[in-house]
Amino acid sequence: MQTPTSAGDDVPETPASAVESGCVHTNGVETYYERRGEGPVVVFVHGAIMDTRMWAPQVAELADAYTVVTYDVRGHGRTGGSAAATYSAGLYAADLDALLDELDVDRAVLCGLSMGGMIAQMYAARHPERVAGLVLADTFTPAPLGWAGRFLFLNDRLVALVSPYISYKRLNYLKLRVGNLLAPGVAGDVETVQRLVEEGPTMAPAELRKVVDSLAAFARGEFDPAAIRAPMLVLYGEHEPALLADMADYLCAAIPDAEMLVVPGAGHASNLDNPGFFTDAVREFLAEVDERERTDAVD
């Protein structure tokens, strides 16, 4: 049993004895996961170049009333890479489905940020019977990107291209710093985000390229968010680029059973930039989903 690492010294930790952690075989990889608490299940899916630790503020608060599952997506953290030639939202969704099978989870609320939101969308569309609700934070979906969107994905691909020569961790720090200089607040809490990146396992350049390519492929793909049937909460940081605010509007327009909230003072990692607001919003949404599930069960 492995002891998880907290995402911050000021975050209350769940006692190690209450944490179930380890690796399970899922769709050809050994996926690292952590599970805490009891009650309805909520599964958190992290962003690119991050891992389970980014959800520490939410895990610490929500494990009092929910079974909270976090895991390292293929190519990341303690799950690590694989021999697959390419990655895709569909592959990640298949990994998640296998993980839920291994953990005996029949139905859950999914909460994904950025890349995690991409995975949560794909999973909810493919397995509606297993998704009680959906929280999408600071994420994107196939929609007109415009020049700003194309630039953002080009920037990520350039980082992946030069990563064999310059550490992507160093480049990430520069990108965050420059982002906040050009558009104050867009990168949010740079120190916390960068610390998580620095302290996490290092991705091989080939893995980084596959991850970045999977994001770009999804953004220009044919996925239709209208296929999602679960109730949905869309969150995005107040200082996010206009592109991601537009994406939030697009998602809410595509899905009738959706609500949207702006996370005050937050950038692209809104769960870390304003964890109190973010976690409270998720808790309120989870309570609404629980009430719906109980009502549907009675009916």
C-alpha positions as CSV (number, residue, x, y, z in Angstrom):
1,M,0.0,0.0,0.0
2,Q,1.5,3.3,-1.1
3,T,1.1,6.5,0.9
4,P,-0.2,9.4,-1.2
5,T,1.5,12.8,-1.4
6,S,-0.4,15.9,-0.4
7,A,-0.8,18.7,-2.9
8,G,0.0,21.3,-0.3
9,D,1.3,21.7,3.3
10,D,-1.9,23.6,4.2
11,V,-4.3,20.9,2.9
12,P,-5.7,18.7,5.6
13,E,-4.6,15.1,5.0
14,T,-6.8,12.0,5.2
15,P,-5.2,9.5,7.5
16,A,-3.0,7.1,5.6
17,S,-4.9,4.1,7.0
18,A,-8.0,5.3,5.3
19,V,-6.4,5.5,1.9
20,E,-6.6,2.5,-0.5
21,S,-4.0,2.8,-3.2
22,G,-2.1,0.8,-5.7
23,C,-2.1,-0.3,-9.3
24,V,-4.7,-2.4,-11.2
25,H,-4.5,-3.8,-14.7
26,T,-6.6,-1.7,-17.1
27,N,-6.7,-2.0,-20.8
28,G,-3.0,-3.0,-21.2
29,V,-1.5,-0.7,-18.6
30,E,-1.0,-0.7,-14.8
31,T,-3.1,2.2,-13.6
32,Y,-2.2,3.8,-10.3
33,Y,-5.3,4.9,-8.2
34,E,-6.2,6.1,-4.8
35,R,-9.6,5.7,-3.1
36,R,-10.8,7.3,0.1
37,G,-14.1,7.8,2.1
38,E,-17.5,6.2,1.9
39,G,-20.7,7.1,0.1
40,P,-21.6,7.9,-3.5
41,V,-18.6,7.7,-5.9
42,V,-16.9,10.7,-7.4
43,V,-13.9,10.2,-9.8
44,F,-11.5,13.0,-10.4
45,V,-9.5,13.1,-13.7
46,H,-6.4,15.3,-13.8
47,G,-5.0,17.6,-16.5
48,A,-2.1,17.0,-18.8
49,I,1.4,16.7,-17.2
50,M,-0.3,16.5,-13.8
51,D,-1.3,13.5,-11.6
52,T,-3.6,12.5,-8.7
53,R,-2.0,15.1,-6.4
54,M,-3.6,18.0,-8.1
55,W,-6.9,17.0,-6.5
56,A,-5.6,17.0,-2.9
57,P,-7.8,20.0,-1.8
58,Q,-11.0,18.4,-3.1
59,V,-10.1,15.0,-1.8
60,A,-9.4,16.3,1.7
61,E,-12.8,18.0,1.8
62,L,-15.1,15.6,0.0
63,A,-13.9,12.2,1.5
64,D,-16.1,13.0,4.5
65,A,-19.3,12.2,2.6
66,Y,-18.2,10.5,-0.7
67,T,-16.0,7.7,-2.0
68,V,-13.4,9.8,-3.8
69,V,-11.3,8.1,-6.5
70,T,-8.3,9.7,-8.2
71,Y,-6.0,8.0,-10.7
72,D,-3.0,8.7,-12.9
73,V,-4.0,8.8,-16.6
74,R,-2.0,6.7,-19.1
75,G,1.3,8.4,-19.8
76,H,1.3,10.2,-16.4
77,G,2.5,9.9,-12.8
78,R,2.8,6.4,-11.4
79,T,0.8,4.8,-14.2
80,G,3.4,5.9,-16.7
81,G,3.6,5.3,-20.4
82,S,2.8,2.4,-22.7
83,A,3.7,0.9,-26.0
84,A,0.6,2.3,-27.8
85,A,1.7,4.3,-30.8
86,T,-0.9,7.0,-30.3
87,Y,-3.2,8.1,-27.5
88,S,-6.7,9.4,-27.9
89,A,-9.7,10.4,-25.9
90,G,-11.3,7.1,-26.8
91,L,-8.3,5.2,-25.4
92,Y,-8.3,7.2,-22.2
93,A,-12.1,6.5,-21.8
94,A,-11.5,2.8,-22.3
95,D,-8.8,2.9,-19.6
96,L,-11.3,4.6,-17.2
97,D,-14.0,2.1,-18.0
98,A,-11.6,-0.8,-17.1
99,L,-10.5,1.0,-13.9
100,L,-14.1,1.4,-12.7
101,D,-14.7,-2.3,-13.5
102,E,-11.6,-3.3,-11.4
103,L,-12.8,-1.0,-8.5
104,D,-16.3,-2.4,-8.7
105,V,-17.8,1.0,-9.4
106,D,-21.1,0.8,-11.3
107,R,-22.0,4.5,-11.4
108,A,-20.1,7.7,-10.5
109,V,-19.9,11.4,-10.9
110,L,-16.9,12.3,-13.0
111,C,-14.9,15.5,-12.5
112,G,-12.3,16.4,-15.0
113,L,-10.1,19.4,-15.6
114,S,-8.6,20.4,-18.9
115,M,-7.4,17.0,-20.4
116,G,-9.4,15.3,-17.7
117,G,-12.5,17.1,-18.9
118,M,-11.9,15.8,-22.4
119,I,-11.7,12.2,-21.0
120,A,-14.9,12.8,-18.9
121,Q,-16.8,14.0,-21.9
122,M,-15.8,11.0,-24.0
123,Y,-16.6,8.6,-21.2
124,A,-20.0,10.1,-20.5
125,A,-21.0,10.0,-24.1
126,R,-19.9,6.3,-24.5
127,H,-21.1,5.0,-21.1
128,P,-24.2,7.1,-20.1
129,E,-25.5,4.4,-17.8
130,R,-22.4,4.6,-15.6
131,V,-22.3,8.4,-15.2
132,A,-24.5,10.0,-12.6
133,G,-23.2,13.5,-13.2
134,L,-20.4,15.4,-14.9
135,V,-18.2,18.3,-13.7
136,L,-16.1,19.8,-16.5
137,A,-13.5,22.4,-15.4
138,D,-11.3,24.6,-17.6
139,T,-11.7,22.3,-20.5
140,F,-12.5,22.2,-24.2
141,T,-14.5,20.3,-26.8
142,P,-14.5,20.1,-30.6
143,A,-15.7,23.6,-31.7
144,P,-14.4,26.4,-33.8
145,L,-11.0,27.3,-32.3
146,G,-10.1,30.5,-34.1
147,W,-6.6,31.8,-34.1
148,A,-6.3,31.8,-30.3
149,G,-7.2,28.2,-30.0
150,R,-4.8,27.2,-32.8
151,F,-2.0,29.1,-31.1
152,L,-2.6,27.4,-27.7
153,F,-2.4,23.9,-29.2
154,L,0.6,24.9,-31.4
155,N,2.3,26.2,-28.3
156,D,1.8,22.8,-26.5
157,R,3.1,20.9,-29.6
158,L,6.2,23.1,-29.7
159,V,6.9,22.3,-26.0
160,A,6.6,18.5,-26.8
161,L,8.8,18.9,-29.9
162,V,11.7,20.4,-28.0
163,S,11.3,18.4,-24.8
164,P,14.1,16.0,-25.8
165,Y,16.5,18.9,-25.5
166,I,14.9,21.2,-22.9
167,S,13.0,19.9,-19.9
168,Y,9.2,20.3,-20.4
169,K,9.1,21.1,-16.7
170,R,11.3,24.1,-17.2
171,L,9.4,25.1,-20.3
172,N,6.1,24.8,-18.4
173,Y,7.4,27.3,-15.7
174,L,8.4,29.8,-18.4
175,K,5.0,29.4,-20.1
176,L,3.1,30.0,-16.9
177,R,5.3,33.1,-16.0
178,V,4.9,34.6,-19.5
179,G,1.2,33.8,-19.5
180,N,0.7,35.8,-16.3
181,L,2.8,38.7,-17.6
182,L,0.8,38.9,-20.8
183,A,-2.6,38.3,-19.3
184,P,-2.5,38.6,-15.5
185,G,-4.1,35.7,-13.7
186,V,-4.4,33.4,-16.7
187,A,-1.9,30.9,-15.3
188,G,-3.3,31.2,-11.8
189,D,-1.2,29.9,-8.8
190,V,2.0,29.4,-10.7
191,E,4.0,28.3,-7.7
192,T,1.6,25.5,-6.7
193,V,1.1,24.3,-10.2
194,Q,4.8,24.3,-11.0
195,R,5.6,22.5,-7.7
196,L,3.2,19.7,-8.6
197,V,4.8,19.4,-12.0
198,E,8.4,19.5,-10.6
199,E,7.7,16.9,-7.9
200,G,5.9,14.5,-10.1
201,P,7.5,11.7,-12.2
202,T,9.0,12.9,-15.4
203,M,7.3,12.0,-18.7
204,A,9.4,10.7,-21.5
205,P,9.4,13.0,-24.6
206,A,7.6,10.4,-26.6
207,E,4.9,10.1,-24.0
208,L,4.5,13.9,-23.9
209,R,4.1,14.0,-27.7
210,K,1.4,11.4,-27.6
211,V,-0.5,13.2,-24.9
212,V,-0.3,16.6,-26.7
213,D,-1.3,15.0,-30.0
214,S,-4.3,13.4,-28.3
215,L,-5.5,16.8,-27.1
216,A,-5.2,18.4,-30.5
217,A,-6.9,15.5,-32.2
218,F,-9.9,15.7,-29.9
219,A,-10.2,19.5,-30.4
220,R,-10.5,19.1,-34.2
221,G,-12.5,15.8,-34.1
222,E,-16.1,15.0,-34.6
223,F,-17.2,14.4,-31.0
224,D,-20.7,15.8,-30.3
225,P,-21.2,16.9,-26.6
226,A,-25.0,16.7,-27.2
227,A,-24.5,12.9,-26.8
228,I,-24.0,13.5,-23.1
229,R,-27.1,12.7,-21.0
230,A,-25.8,13.3,-17.5
231,P,-26.5,16.5,-15.6
232,M,-23.4,18.7,-15.9
233,L,-21.6,21.5,-14.0
234,V,-19.2,23.6,-16.1
235,L,-16.5,25.6,-14.2
236,Y,-13.9,27.9,-15.6
237,G,-11.5,30.4,-14.1
238,E,-12.3,34.1,-14.2
239,H,-8.9,34.8,-15.8
240,E,-9.1,32.0,-18.4
241,P,-8.5,33.0,-22.1
242,A,-11.7,34.0,-23.9
243,L,-11.5,30.7,-25.9
244,L,-12.2,28.6,-22.8
245,A,-15.0,30.8,-21.6
246,D,-16.5,30.4,-25.1
247,M,-16.0,26.6,-24.8
248,A,-18.0,26.7,-21.5
249,D,-20.8,28.5,-23.3
250,Y,-20.7,26.0,-26.1
251,L,-20.9,23.1,-23.8
252,C,-23.8,24.5,-21.8
253,A,-25.7,25.3,-25.1
254,A,-25.2,21.8,-26.3
255,I,-26.4,20.1,-23.2
256,P,-29.8,21.2,-21.8
257,D,-29.2,19.8,-18.3
258,A,-26.1,22.0,-17.6
259,E,-25.2,24.9,-15.4
260,M,-22.1,27.1,-15.5
261,L,-20.1,28.9,-12.8
262,V,-17.1,31.2,-13.0
263,V,-14.4,30.5,-10.4
264,P,-13.4,33.9,-9.0
265,G,-9.7,34.9,-9.2
266,A,-8.8,31.6,-10.9
267,G,-6.9,30.8,-14.0
268,H,-6.5,27.5,-15.8
269,A,-6.2,25.3,-12.7
270,S,-9.2,26.7,-11.0
271,N,-9.4,23.8,-8.5
272,L,-6.0,24.9,-7.1
273,D,-6.3,28.7,-7.7
274,N,-9.5,29.0,-5.7
275,P,-10.0,25.6,-4.0
276,G,-12.6,26.7,-1.5
277,F,-15.0,28.0,-4.2
278,F,-14.3,25.1,-6.5
279,T,-14.9,22.5,-3.8
280,D,-18.1,24.1,-2.5
281,A,-19.5,24.2,-6.0
282,V,-18.7,20.5,-6.6
283,R,-20.2,19.6,-3.2
284,E,-23.4,21.4,-4.0
285,F,-23.6,19.7,-7.4
286,L,-22.9,16.3,-5.9
287,A,-25.8,16.9,-3.4
288,E,-28.1,17.7,-6.3
289,V,-27.1,14.6,-8.2
290,D,-27.6,12.5,-5.0
291,E,-31.1,13.8,-4.7
292,R,-31.9,13.0,-8.3
293,E,-30.5,9.5,-8.0
294,R,-32.7,8.9,-4.9
295,T,-35.8,10.2,-6.6
296,D,-35.2,8.1,-9.7
297,A,-34.7,5.0,-7.6
298,V,-38.1,5.6,-5.9
299,D,-39.8,6.2,-9.2
